[in-house]
């Protein structure tokens, strides 16, 4: 880890999402069109070193990687104790 003095740090995350259709009609659909993060840091350390730490933190963030990269989701379903995964397709 890098040792930098940080007096205060905050991050604010917003996303634009949509939800359409109907669960009752079986037409429900959702998605996210954009995610934005805003960092605020107070530190006496050199600005480039702080910016580098933020860049490294973003690269090591599982949530950011999940949003940036298509990741296959493997879901299973047990219904009344029996495998019913095929019903999800």
C-alpha positions in Angstrom: 0.0 0.0 0.0 1.1 3.6 -0.6 1.4 5.7 2.5 0.0 9.1 1.8 -1.6 11.4 4.3 -5.3 11.9 3.4 -7.2 14.3 5.6 -10.6 13.6 4.2 -12.0 11.5 1.3 -15.5 11.2 -0.2 -16.9 9.5 -3.2 -20.4 10.1 -4.7 -21.8 7.6 -7.1 -24.8 8.2 -9.4 -26.4 6.1 -12.1 -29.0 6.5 -14.7 -31.3 3.5 -14.9 -34.5 2.5 -16.5 -37.3 0.1 -15.7 -40.0 -0.7 -18.2 -42.7 -3.2 -18.9 -44.7 -5.2 -16.4 -43.9 -8.1 -14.1 -47.5 -9.2 -14.4 -47.4 -9.1 -18.2 -44.0 -10.8 -18.3 -42.5 -7.9 -20.1 -40.3 -6.3 -17.4 -36.9 -5.0 -18.6 -34.3 -2.9 -16.8 -30.8 -1.5 -17.4 -28.3 1.1 -16.6 -27.2 3.7 -19.2 -24.4 5.4 -17.2 -22.6 5.4 -13.9 -20.7 8.4 -12.6 -18.3 8.7 -9.7 -17.1 11.9 -8.1 -14.1 11.9 -5.8 -13.3 14.6 -3.3 -10.0 14.4 -1.5 -8.3 16.7 1.0 -4.5 16.1 1.4 -1.2 17.9 1.7 0.4 15.2 -0.5 1.4 16.0 -4.0 -1.7 16.1 -6.3 -0.2 13.7 -8.8 0.4 11.1 -6.1 -3.2 11.4 -4.8 -4.5 11.1 -8.4 -2.4 8.0 -8.9 -3.8 6.4 -5.7 -7.3 7.1 -7.0 -6.4 5.6 -10.4 -5.1 2.5 -8.7 -8.1 2.2 -6.4 -10.4 2.4 -9.4 -8.4 -0.3 -11.2 -8.6 -2.6 -8.1 -12.4 -2.0 -7.6 -14.5 -5.0 -8.2 -17.7 -2.9 -8.7 -16.0 -0.7 -11.4 -14.8 -3.8 -13.2 -18.3 -5.4 -13.0 -19.8 -2.3 -14.6 -17.2 -1.8 -17.2 -16.9 -5.4 -18.3 -19.6 -7.8 -19.4 -19.5 -10.7 -16.9 -21.5 -13.8 -17.4 -24.0 -14.6 -14.6 -24.7 -18.2 -13.9 -27.9 -18.6 -12.0 -29.4 -21.8 -10.6 -32.8 -22.6 -9.2 -33.9 -25.2 -6.7 -37.6 -25.5 -6.5 -39.0 -27.7 -3.8 -35.6 -29.2 -3.3 -35.2 -30.2 -7.0 -33.0 -28.6 -9.7 -35.2 -26.4 -11.8 -32.5 -24.3 -13.5 -33.9 -25.0 -16.9 -37.0 -23.0 -16.0 -34.9 -19.9 -15.9 -34.2 -20.0 -19.6 
